[in-house]
Amino acid sequence: MSPGSQLTPPEPTIPAKSPPRQFAVREDEQVSEAVIRAVSEQENVDLQNVAPLYERIDPDALDDFFEPNYDGRVPTVTSVEFDYGGYTVVVRGSGIVELH
């Protein structure tokens, strides 16, 4: 190494995050059912092989949170985040379930 030269450390590499996988809540299902379906599809396993949702969050409370209010509208600015099935799950009032 010549005098005056400096060792430059390599640039740190930050692993790229993949975008969340999104699933739409179907008209014929509750939000809690959509969460279970999303994990089932993401993991490519049967619904019966997904861990019970109630071990992480109350499914009835989750469903009630996204029920239409007194004027029939679902609050679209609402979101709930919790860990389930090895994912961080974000449920949005817009009817989207995201797996991070």
Sequence and secondary structure as in RCSB ss.txt:
>XXXX:A:sequence
MSPGSQLTPPEPTIPAKSPPRQFAVREDEQVSEAVIRAVSEQENVDLQNVAPLYERIDPDALDDFFEPNYDGRVP
TVTSVEFDYGGYTVVVRGSGIVELH
>XXXX:A:secstr
  TT                EEEE  TTS HHHHHHHHHHHHHT  GGGS  GGGTS HHHHHHHTS  TTS   
TT EEEEEETTEEEEEETTTEEEE 
